[in-house]
């Protein structure tokens, strides 16, 4: 989760430092992928039992 969250901002920064708009757009797409990866990780952790959802009714 740490790597995915850092990857979001790192890719945005790297794209901003590029010379062309298309480079920046590609890094932003990669950054969006990392953000979705980060959103999926708690769901996956819940599914495989690493964490519990204490607010769920049994």
CHARMM-style PDB file with segment names, atoms N, HN, CA, C and O in Angstrom:
ATOM      1  N   UNK     1       0.824  -1.184   0.000  1.00  0.00      PROA
ATOM      2  CA  UNK     1       0.000   0.000   0.000  1.00  0.00      PROA
ATOM      3  C   UNK     1       0.871   1.251   0.000  1.00  0.00      PROA
ATOM      4  O   UNK     1       0.545   2.246  -0.648  1.00  0.00      PROA
ATOM      5  N   UNK     2       1.960   1.192   0.720  1.00  0.00      PROA
ATOM      6  HN  UNK     2       2.224   0.384   1.247  1.00  0.00      PROA
ATOM      7  CA  UNK     2       2.865   2.354   0.731  1.00  0.00      PROA
ATOM      8  C   UNK     2       3.430   2.617  -0.658  1.00  0.00      PROA
ATOM      9  O   UNK     2       3.469   3.757  -1.120  1.00  0.00      PROA
ATOM     10  N   UNK     3       3.865   1.550  -1.315  1.00  0.00      PROA
ATOM     11  HN  UNK     3       3.833   0.624  -0.940  1.00  0.00      PROA
ATOM     12  CA  UNK     3       4.446   1.728  -2.653  1.00  0.00      PROA
ATOM     13  C   UNK     3       3.425   2.264  -3.638  1.00  0.00      PROA
ATOM     14  O   UNK     3       3.733   3.139  -4.447  1.00  0.00      PROA
ATOM     15  N   UNK     4       2.204   1.737  -3.572  1.00  0.00      PROA
ATOM     16  HN  UNK     4       1.953   1.026  -2.916  1.00  0.00      PROA
ATOM     17  CA  UNK     4       1.168   2.196  -4.506  1.00  0.00      PROA
ATOM     18  C   UNK     4       0.828   3.660  -4.251  1.00  0.00      PROA
ATOM     19  O   UNK     4       0.661   4.436  -5.192  1.00  0.00      PROA
ATOM     20  N   UNK     5       0.724   4.038  -2.971  1.00  0.00      PROA
ATOM     21  HN  UNK     5       0.860   3.407  -2.207  1.00  0.00      PROA
ATOM     22  CA  UNK     5       0.357   5.431  -2.673  1.00  0.00      PROA
ATOM     23  C   UNK     5       1.466   6.392  -3.085  1.00  0.00      PROA
ATOM     24  O   UNK     5       1.184   7.485  -3.575  1.00  0.00      PROA
ATOM     25  N   UNK     6       2.699   6.007  -2.897  1.00  0.00      PROA
ATOM     26  HN  UNK     6       2.928   5.118  -2.499  1.00  0.00      PROA
ATOM     27  CA  UNK     6       3.810   6.873  -3.311  1.00  0.00      PROA
ATOM     28  C   UNK     6       3.936   6.925  -4.828  1.00  0.00      PROA
ATOM     29  O   UNK     6       4.330   7.942  -5.398  1.00  0.00      PROA
ATOM     30  N   UNK     7       3.596   5.814  -5.470  1.00  0.00      PROA
ATOM     31  HN  UNK     7       3.276   4.987  -5.008  1.00  0.00      PROA
ATOM     32  CA  UNK     7       3.683   5.761  -6.922  1.00  0.00      PROA
ATOM     33  C   UNK     7       2.761   6.776  -7.584  1.00  0.00      PROA
ATOM     34  O   UNK     7       3.079   7.304  -8.649  1.00  0.00      PROA
ATOM     35  N   UNK     8       1.620   7.049  -6.958  1.00  0.00      PROA
ATOM     36  HN  UNK     8       1.362   6.619  -6.093  1.00  0.00      PROA
ATOM     37  CA  UNK     8       0.674   8.016  -7.514  1.00  0.00      PROA
ATOM     38  C   UNK     8       1.358   9.369  -7.687  1.00  0.00      PROA
ATOM     39  O   UNK     8       1.377   9.921  -8.788  1.00  0.00      PROA
ATOM     40  N   UNK     9       1.914   9.898  -6.616  1.00  0.00      PROA
ATOM     41  HN  UNK     9       1.899   9.451  -5.722  1.00  0.00      PROA
ATOM     42  CA  UNK     9       2.528  11.227  -6.690  1.00  0.00      PROA
ATOM     43  C   UNK     9       3.842  11.210  -7.455  1.00  0.00      PROA
ATOM     44  O   UNK     9       4.179  12.185  -8.127  1.00  0.00      PROA
ATOM     45  N   UNK    10       4.589  10.113  -7.361  1.00  0.00      PROA
ATOM     46  HN  UNK    10       4.315   9.322  -6.814  1.00  0.00      PROA
ATOM     47  CA  UNK    10       5.860  10.043  -8.104  1.00  0.00      PROA
ATOM     48  C   UNK    10       5.624  10.096  -9.610  1.00  0.00      PROA
ATOM     49  O   UNK    10       6.361  10.764 -10.334  1.00  0.00      PROA
ATOM     50  N   UNK    11       4.604   9.398 -10.076  1.00  0.00      PROA
ATOM     51  HN  UNK    11       4.005   8.854  -9.488  1.00  0.00      PROA
ATOM     52  CA  UNK    11       4.331   9.398 -11.513  1.00  0.00      PROA
ATOM     53  C   UNK    11       3.817  10.755 -11.987  1.00  0.00      PROA
ATOM     54  O   UNK    11       4.154  11.190 -13.089  1.00  0.00      PROA
ATOM     55  N   UNK    12       3.018  11.420 -11.182  1.00  0.00      PROA
ATOM     56  HN  UNK    12       2.745  11.067 -10.287  1.00  0.00      PROA
ATOM     57  CA  UNK    12       2.557  12.760 -11.549  1.00  0.00      PROA
ATOM     58  C   UNK    12       3.757  13.704 -11.652  1.00  0.00      PROA
ATOM     59  O   UNK    12       3.862  14.487 -12.596  1.00  0.00      PROA
ATOM     60  N   UNK    13       4.650  13.624 -10.682  1.00  0.00      PROA
ATOM     61  HN  UNK    13       4.565  12.988  -9.915  1.00  0.00      PROA
ATOM     62  CA  UNK    13       5.842  14.484 -10.695  1.00  0.00      PROA
ATOM     63  C   UNK    13       6.728  14.193 -11.891  1.00  0.00      PROA
ATOM     64  O   UNK    13       7.228  15.110 -12.543  1.00  0.00      PROA
ATOM     65  N   UNK    14       6.920  12.912 -12.177  1.00  0.00      PROA
ATOM     66  HN  UNK    14       6.514  12.167 -11.647  1.00  0.00      PROA
ATOM     67  CA  UNK    14       7.771  12.544 -13.305  1.00  0.00      PROA
ATOM     68  C   UNK    14       7.174  13.020 -14.625  1.00  0.00      PROA
ATOM     69  O   UNK    14       7.898  13.491 -15.502  1.00  0.00      PROA
ATOM     70  N   UNK    15       5.860  12.898 -14.768  1.00  0.00      PROA
ATOM     71  HN  UNK    15       5.272  12.515 -14.055  1.00  0.00      PROA
ATOM     72  CA  UNK    15       5.203  13.377 -15.976  1.00  0.00      PROA
ATOM     73  C   UNK    15       5.288  14.878 -16.125  1.00  0.00      PROA
ATOM     74  O   UNK    15       5.466  15.387 -17.231  1.00  0.00      PROA
ATOM     75  N   UNK    16       5.162  15.595 -15.016  1.00  0.00      PROA
ATOM     76  HN  UNK    16       5.017  15.182 -14.117  1.00  0.00      PROA
ATOM     77  CA  UNK    16       5.249  17.050 -15.051  1.00  0.00      PROA
ATOM     78  C   UNK    16       6.635  17.504 -15.511  1.00  0.00      PROA
ATOM     79  O   UNK    16       6.780  18.546 -16.151  1.00  0.00      PROA
ATOM     80  N   UNK    17       7.636  16.714 -15.179  1.00  0.00      PROA
ATOM     81  HN  UNK    17       7.518  15.868 -14.659  1.00  0.00      PROA
ATOM     82  CA  UNK    17       9.004  17.059 -15.562  1.00  0.00      PROA
ATOM     83  C   UNK    17       9.341  16.694 -16.994  1.00  0.00      PROA
ATOM     84  O   UNK    17      10.439  16.992 -17.463  1.00  0.00      PROA
ATOM     85  N   UNK    18       8.423  16.058 -17.695  1.00  0.00      PROA
ATOM     86  HN  UNK    18       7.530  15.816 -17.313  1.00  0.00      PROA
ATOM     87  CA  UNK    18       8.683  15.669 -19.090  1.00  0.00      PROA
ATOM     88  C   UNK    18       8.629  16.863 -20.024  1.00  0.00      PROA
ATOM     89  O   UNK    18       8.251  17.966 -19.631  1.00  0.00      PROA
ATOM     90  N   UNK    19       9.013  16.620 -21.265  1.00  0.00      PROA
ATOM     91  HN  UNK    19       9.319  15.723 -21.585  1.00  0.00      PROA
ATOM     92  CA  UNK    19       9.088  17.710 -22.239  1.00  0.00      PROA
ATOM     93  C   UNK    19       7.837  17.847 -23.093  1.00  0.00      PROA
ATOM     94  O   UNK    19       7.613  18.894 -23.701  1.00  0.00      PROA
ATOM     95  N   UNK    20       7.025  16.808 -23.146  1.00  0.00      PROA
ATOM     96  HN  UNK    20       7.206  15.957 -22.653  1.00  0.00      PROA
ATOM     97  CA  UNK    20       5.886  16.825 -24.044  1.00  0.00      PROA
ATOM     98  C   UNK    20       4.594  16.510 -23.294  1.00  0.00      PROA
ATOM     99  O   UNK    20       4.592  15.793 -22.294  1.00  0.00      PROA
ATOM    100  N   UNK    21       3.505  17.062 -23.802  1.00  0.00      PROA
ATOM    101  HN  UNK    21       3.507  17.644 -24.615  1.00  0.00      PROA
ATOM    102  CA  UNK    21       2.184  16.825 -23.212  1.00  0.00      PROA
ATOM    103  C   UNK    21       1.855  15.336 -23.181  1.00  0.00      PROA
ATOM    104  O   UNK    21       1.296  14.842 -22.202  1.00  0.00      PROA
ATOM    105  N   UNK    22       2.204  14.614 -24.263  1.00  0.00      PROA
ATOM    106  HN  UNK    22       2.657  15.016 -25.059  1.00  0.00      PROA
ATOM    107  CA  UNK    22       1.874  13.186 -24.325  1.00  0.00      PROA
ATOM    108  C   UNK    22       2.617  12.388 -23.257  1.00  0.00      PROA
ATOM    109  O   UNK    22       2.086  11.405 -22.740  1.00  0.00      PROA
ATOM    110  N   UNK    23       3.831  12.797 -22.922  1.00  0.00      PROA
ATOM    111  HN  UNK    23       4.263  13.596 -23.341  1.00  0.00      PROA
ATOM    112  CA  UNK    23       4.566  12.156 -21.826  1.00  0.00      PROA
ATOM    113  C   UNK    23       3.839  12.363 -20.510  1.00  0.00      PROA
ATOM    114  O   UNK    23       3.659  11.422 -19.737  1.00  0.00      PROA
ATOM    115  N   UNK    24       3.426  13.589 -20.261  1.00  0.00      PROA
ATOM    116  HN  UNK    24       3.572  14.353 -20.890  1.00  0.00      PROA
ATOM    117  CA  UNK    24       2.719  13.915 -19.032  1.00  0.00      PROA
ATOM    118  C   UNK    24       1.422  13.111 -18.941  1.00  0.00      PROA
ATOM    119  O   UNK    24       1.094  12.583 -17.878  1.00  0.00      PROA
ATOM    120  N   UNK    25       0.694  13.017 -20.034  1.00  0.00      PROA
ATOM    121  HN  UNK    25       0.960  13.446 -20.897  1.00  0.00      PROA
ATOM    122  CA  UNK    25      -0.569  12.278 -20.038  1.00  0.00      PROA
ATOM    123  C   UNK    25      -0.337  10.804 -19.729  1.00  0.00      PROA
ATOM    124  O   UNK    25      -1.120  10.195 -19.001  1.00  0.00      PROA
ATOM    125  N   UNK    26       0.724  10.230 -20.271  1.00  0.00      PROA
ATOM    126  HN  UNK    26       1.360  10.725 -20.863  1.00  0.00      PROA
ATOM    127  CA  UNK    26       1.011   8.812 -20.011  1.00  0.00      PROA
ATOM    128  C   UNK    26       1.328   8.584 -18.533  1.00  0.00      PROA
ATOM    129  O   UNK    26       0.857   7.609 -17.947  1.00  0.00      PROA
ATOM    130  N   UNK    27       2.107   9.455 -17.932  1.00  0.00      PROA
ATOM    131  HN  UNK    27       2.490  10.247 -18.408  1.00  0.00      PROA
ATOM    132  CA  UNK    27       2.413   9.301 -16.508  1.00  0.00      PROA
ATOM    133  C   UNK    27       1.167   9.501 -15.648  1.00  0.00      PROA
ATOM    134  O   UNK    27       1.026   8.861 -14.606  1.00  0.00      PROA
ATOM    135  N   UNK    28       0.270  10.378 -16.073  1.00  0.00      PROA
ATOM    136  HN  UNK    28       0.384  10.898 -16.920  1.00  0.00      PROA
ATOM    137  CA  UNK    28      -0.989  10.552 -15.333  1.00  0.00      PROA
ATOM    138  C   UNK    28      -1.856   9.302 -15.429  1.00  0.00      PROA
ATOM    139  O   UNK    28      -2.518   8.937 -14.457  1.00  0.00      PROA
ATOM    140  N   UNK    29      -1.864   8.644 -16.577  1.00  0.00      PROA
ATOM    141  HN  UNK    29      -1.327   8.941 -17.366  1.00  0.00      PROA
ATOM    142  CA  UNK    29      -2.605   7.380 -16.711  1.00  0.00      PROA
ATOM    143  C   UNK    29      -2.007   6.311 -15.803  1.00  0.00      PROA
ATOM    144  O   UNK    29      -2.736   5.555 -15.160  1.00  0.00      PROA
ATOM    145  N   UNK    30      -0.696   6.251 -15.753  1.00  0.00      PROA
ATOM    146  HN  UNK    30      -0.103   6.865 -16.274  1.00  0.00      PROA
ATOM    147  CA  UNK    30      -0.028   5.292 -14.868  1.00  0.00      PROA
ATOM    148  C   UNK    30      -0.358   5.603 -13.416  1.00  0.00      PROA
ATOM    149  O   UNK    30      -0.594   4.695 -12.618  1.00  0.00      PROA
ATOM    150  N   UNK    31      -0.375   6.882 -13.075  1.00  0.00      PROA
ATOM    151  HN  UNK    31      -0.183   7.619 -13.723  1.00  0.00      PROA
ATOM    152  CA  UNK    31      -0.714   7.302 -11.725  1.00  0.00      PROA
ATOM    153  C   UNK    31      -2.138   6.903 -11.351  1.00  0.00      PROA
ATOM    154  O   UNK    31      -2.390   6.475 -10.224  1.00  0.00      PROA
ATOM    155  N   UNK    32      -3.060   7.042 -12.286  1.00  0.00      PROA
ATOM    156  HN  UNK    32      -2.855   7.390 -13.200  1.00  0.00      PROA
ATOM    157  CA  UNK    32      -4.447   6.642 -12.042  1.00  0.00      PROA
ATOM    158  C   UNK    32      -4.526   5.135 -11.795  1.00  0.00      PROA
ATOM    159  O   UNK    32      -5.293   4.682 -10.945  1.00  0.00      PROA
ATOM    160  N   UNK    33      -3.741   4.368 -12.531  1.00  0.00      PROA
ATOM    161  HN  UNK    33      -3.118   4.736 -13.221  1.00  0.00      PROA
ATOM    162  CA  UNK    33      -3.692   2.923 -12.302  1.00  0.00      PROA
ATOM    163  C   UNK    33      -3.212   2.589 -10.904  1.00  0.00      PROA
ATOM    164  O   UNK    33      -3.747   1.683 -10.266  1.00  0.00      PROA
ATOM    165  N   UNK    34      -2.212   3.307 -10.421  1.00  0.00      PROA
ATOM    166  HN  UNK    34      -1.777   4.043 -10.940  1.00  0.00      PROA
ATOM    167  CA  UNK    34      -1.716   3.093  -9.064  1.00  0.00      PROA
ATOM    168  C   UNK    34      -2.772   3.462  -8.027  1.00  0.00      PROA
ATOM    169  O   UNK    34      -2.879   2.810  -6.987  1.00  0.00      PROA
ATOM    170  N   UNK    35      -3.544   4.494  -8.304  1.00  0.00      PROA
ATOM    171  HN  UNK    35      -3.458   5.023  -9.148  1.00  0.00      PROA
ATOM    172  CA  UNK    35      -4.607   4.890  -7.374  1.00  0.00      PROA
ATOM    173  C   UNK    35      -5.680   3.804  -7.276  1.00  0.00      PROA
ATOM    174  O   UNK    35      -6.169   3.506  -6.186  1.00  0.00      PROA
ATOM    175  N   UNK    36      -6.042   3.217  -8.408  1.00  0.00      PROA
ATOM    176  HN  UNK    36      -5.645   3.459  -9.294  1.00  0.00      PROA
ATOM    177  CA  UNK    36      -7.021   2.127  -8.382  1.00  0.00      PROA
ATOM    178  C   UNK    36      -6.452   0.885  -7.707  1.00  0.00      PROA
ATOM    179  O   UNK    36      -7.179   0.156  -7.031  1.00  0.00      PROA
ATOM    180  N   UNK    37      -5.164   0.643  -7.885  1.00  0.00      PROA
ATOM    181  HN  UNK    37      -4.574   1.235  -8.434  1.00  0.00      PROA
ATOM    182  CA  UNK    37      -4.509  -0.464  -7.192  1.00  0.00      PROA
ATOM    183  C   UNK    37      -4.607  -0.250  -5.682  1.00  0.00      PROA
ATOM    184  O   UNK    37      -4.888  -1.185  -4.933  1.00  0.00      PROA
ATOM    185  N   UNK    38      -4.375   0.974  -5.245  1.00  0.00      PROA
ATOM    186  HN  UNK    38      -4.147   1.734  -5.854  1.00  0.00      PROA
ATOM    187  CA  UNK    38      -4.458   1.302  -3.826  1.00  0.00      PROA
ATOM    188  C   UNK    38      -5.876   1.120  -3.296  1.00  0.00      PROA
ATOM    189  O   UNK    38      -6.055   0.638  -2.178  1.00  0.00      PROA
ATOM    190  N   UNK    39      -6.876   1.492  -4.070  1.00  0.00      PROA
ATOM    191  HN  UNK    39      -6.730   1.883  -4.979  1.00  0.00      PROA
ATOM    192  CA  UNK    39      -8.268   1.299  -3.653  1.00  0.00      PROA
ATOM    193  C   UNK    39      -8.636  -0.178  -3.530  1.00  0.00      PROA
ATOM    194  O   UNK    39      -9.461  -0.545  -2.693  1.00  0.00      PROA
ATOM    195  N   UNK    40      -8.036  -1.010  -4.345  1.00  0.00      PROA
ATOM    196  HN  UNK    40      -7.366  -0.712  -5.025  1.00  0.00      PROA
ATOM    197  CA  UNK    40      -8.343  -2.436  -4.343  1.00  0.00      PROA
ATOM    198  C   UNK    40      -7.705  -3.185  -3.174  1.00  0.00      PROA
ATOM    199  O   UNK    40      -8.238  -4.207  -2.742  1.00  0.00      PROA
ATOM    200  N   UNK    41      -6.604  -2.711  -2.666  1.00  0.00      PROA
ATOM    201  HN  UNK    41      -6.172  -1.881  -3.017  1.00  0.00      PROA
ATOM    202  CA  UNK    41      -5.865  -3.455  -1.658  1.00  0.00      PROA
ATOM    203  C   UNK    41      -6.629  -3.676  -0.352  1.00  0.00      PROA
ATOM    204  O   UNK    41      -6.563  -4.785   0.179  1.00  0.00      PROA
ATOM    205  N   UNK    42      -7.349  -2.697   0.201  1.00  0.00      PROA
ATOM    206  HN  UNK    42      -7.403  -1.796  -0.230  1.00  0.00      PROA
ATOM    207  CA  UNK    42      -8.140  -2.997   1.402  1.00  0.00      PROA
ATOM    208  C   UNK    42      -9.274  -3.993   1.127  1.00  0.00      PROA
ATOM    209  O   UNK    42      -9.610  -4.810   1.985  1.00  0.00      PROA
ATOM    210  N   UNK    43      -9.848  -3.919  -0.052  1.00  0.00      PROA
ATOM    211  HN  UNK    43      -9.575  -3.255  -0.749  1.00  0.00      PROA
ATOM    212  CA  UNK    43     -10.915  -4.860  -0.411  1.00  0.00      PROA
ATOM    213  C   UNK    43     -10.352  -6.270  -0.474  1.00  0.00      PROA
ATOM    214  O   UNK    43     -10.954  -7.208   0.048  1.00  0.00      PROA
ATOM    215  N   UNK    44      -9.208  -6.421  -1.107  1.00  0.00      PROA
ATOM    216  HN  UNK    44      -8.719  -5.660  -1.532  1.00  0.00      PROA
ATOM    217  CA  UNK    44      -8.557  -7.720  -1.200  1.00  0.00      PROA
ATOM    218  C   UNK    44      -8.156  -8.230   0.182  1.00  0.00      PROA
ATOM    219  O   UNK    44      -8.323  -9.412   0.480  1.00  0.00      PROA
ATOM    220  N   UNK    45      -7.631  -7.349   1.022  1.00  0.00      PROA
ATOM    221  HN  UNK    45      -7.495  -6.388   0.780  1.00  0.00      PROA
ATOM    222  CA  UNK    45      -7.242  -7.742   2.382  1.00  0.00      PROA
ATOM    223  C   UNK    45      -8.437  -8.225   3.185  1.00  0.00      PROA
ATOM    224  O   UNK    45      -8.322  -9.171   3.964  1.00  0.00      PROA
ATOM    225  N   UNK    46      -9.568  -7.591   3.002  1.00  0.00      PROA
ATOM    226  HN  UNK    46      -9.662  -6.823   2.369  1.00  0.00      PROA
ATOM    227  CA  UNK    46     -10.798  -8.015   3.668  1.00  0.00      PROA
ATOM    228  C   UNK    46     -11.246  -9.384   3.147  1.00  0.00      PROA
ATOM    229  O   UNK    46     -11.637 -10.255   3.924  1.00  0.00      PROA
ATOM    230  N   UNK    47     -11.185  -9.561   1.843  1.00  0.00      PROA
ATOM    231  HN  UNK    47     -10.867  -8.854   1.211  1.00  0.00      PROA
ATOM    232  CA  UNK    47     -11.620 -10.817   1.231  1.00  0.00      PROA
ATOM    233  C   UNK    47     -10.803 -12.018   1.697  1.00  0.00      PROA
ATOM    234  O   UNK    47     -11.352 -13.102   1.897  1.00  0.00      PROA
ATOM    235  N   UNK    48      -9.495 -11.833   1.871  1.00  0.00      PROA
ATOM    236  HN  UNK    48      -9.049 -10.953   1.709  1.00  0.00      PROA
ATOM    237  CA  UNK    48      -8.664 -12.973   2.255  1.00  0.00      PROA
ATOM    238  C   UNK    48      -8.465 -13.085   3.766  1.00  0.00      PROA
ATOM    239  O   UNK    48      -7.744 -13.966   4.237  1.00  0.00      PROA
ATOM    240  N   UNK    49      -9.100 -12.197   4.521  1.00  0.00      PROA
ATOM    241  HN  UNK    49      -9.685 -11.482   4.139  1.00  0.00      PROA
ATOM    242  CA  UNK    49      -9.117 -12.321   5.974  1.00  0.00      PROA
ATOM    243  C   UNK    49      -7.973 -11.675   6.720  1.00  0.00      PROA
ATOM    244  O   UNK    49      -7.783 -11.947   7.905  1.00  0.00      PROA
ATOM    245  N   UNK    50      -7.196 -10.817   6.052  1.00  0.00      PROA
ATOM    246  HN  UNK    50      -7.351 -10.596   5.089  1.00  0.00      PROA
ATOM    247  CA  UNK    50      -6.119 -10.118   6.752  1.00  0.00      PROA
ATOM    248  C   UNK    50      -6.660  -9.046   7.687  1.00  0.00      PROA
ATOM    249  O   UNK    50      -6.049  -8.741   8.711  1.00  0.00      PROA
ATOM    250  N   UNK    51      -7.800  -8.481   7.335  1.00  0.00      PROA
ATOM    251  HN  UNK    51      -8.296  -8.729   6.504  1.00  0.00      PROA
ATOM    252  CA  UNK    51      -8.439  -7.461   8.171  1.00  0.00      PROA
ATOM    253  C   UNK    51      -9.910  -7.821   8.336  1.00  0.00      PROA
ATOM    254  O   UNK    51     -10.451  -8.634   7.587  1.00  0.00      PROA
ATOM    255  N   UNK    52     -10.543  -7.210   9.319  1.00  0.00      PROA
ATOM    256  HN  UNK    52     -10.104  -6.549   9.928  1.00  0.00      PROA
ATOM    257  CA  UNK    52     -11.969  -7.436   9.571  1.00  0.00      PROA
ATOM    258  C   UNK    52     -12.735  -6.138   9.369  1.00  0.00      PROA
ATOM    259  O   UNK    52     -12.215  -5.047   9.601  1.00  0.00      PROA
ATOM    260  N   UNK    53     -13.966  -6.277   8.938  1.00  0.00      PROA
ATOM    261  HN  UNK    53     -14.388  -7.164   8.749  1.00  0.00      PROA
ATOM    262  CA  UNK    53     -14.860  -5.131   8.866  1.00  0.00      PROA
ATOM    263  C   UNK    53     -15.754  -5.205  10.094  1.00  0.00      PROA
ATOM    264  O   UNK    53     -16.730  -5.955  10.105  1.00  0.00      PROA
ATOM    265  N   UNK    54     -15.441  -4.457  11.094  1.00  0.00      PROA
ATOM    266  HN  UNK    54     -14.648  -3.848  11.085  1.00  0.00      PROA
ATOM    267  CA  UNK    54     -16.154  -4.522  12.377  1.00  0.00      PROA
ATOM    268  C   UNK    54     -17.525  -3.856  12.304  1.00  0.00      PROA
ATOM    269  O   UNK    54     -18.331  -3.991  13.224  1.00  0.00      PROA
ATOM    270  N   UNK    55     -17.789  -3.142  11.220  1.00  0.00      PROA
ATOM    271  HN  UNK    55     -17.134  -3.031  10.473  1.00  0.00      PROA
ATOM    272  CA  UNK    55     -19.071  -2.468  11.089  1.00  0.00      PROA
ATOM    273  C   UNK    55     -20.095  -3.320  10.345  1.00  0.00      PROA
ATOM    274  O   UNK    55     -21.255  -2.926  10.231  1.00  0.00      PROA
ATOM    275  N   UNK    56     -19.681  -4.488   9.835  1.00  0.00      PROA
ATOM    276  HN  UNK    56     -18.738  -4.809   9.928  1.00  0.00      PROA
ATOM    277  CA  UNK    56     -20.603  -5.377   9.145  1.00  0.00      PROA
ATOM    278  C   UNK    56     -21.479  -6.120  10.147  1.00  0.00      PROA
ATOM    279  O   UNK    56     -21.019  -6.539  11.209  1.00  0.00      PROA
ATOM    280  N   UNK    57     -22.717  -6.268   9.795  1.00  0.00      PROA
ATOM    281  HN  UNK    57     -23.091  -5.927   8.932  1.00  0.00      PROA
ATOM    282  CA  UNK    57     -23.617  -7.041  10.664  1.00  0.00      PROA
ATOM    283  C   UNK    57     -23.521  -8.497  10.280  1.00  0.00      PROA
ATOM    284  O   UNK    57     -23.529  -8.842   9.098  1.00  0.00      PROA
ATOM    285  N   UNK    58     -23.429  -9.359  11.290  1.00  0.00      PROA
ATOM    286  HN  UNK    58     -23.422  -9.079  12.250  1.00  0.00      PROA
ATOM    287  CA  UNK    58     -23.333 -10.810  11.025  1.00  0.00      PROA
ATOM    288  C   UNK    58     -24.679 -11.423  10.823  1.00  0.00      PROA
ATOM    289  OT1 UNK    58     -24.780 -12.628  10.591  1.00  0.00      PROA
TER     290      UNK     58
END
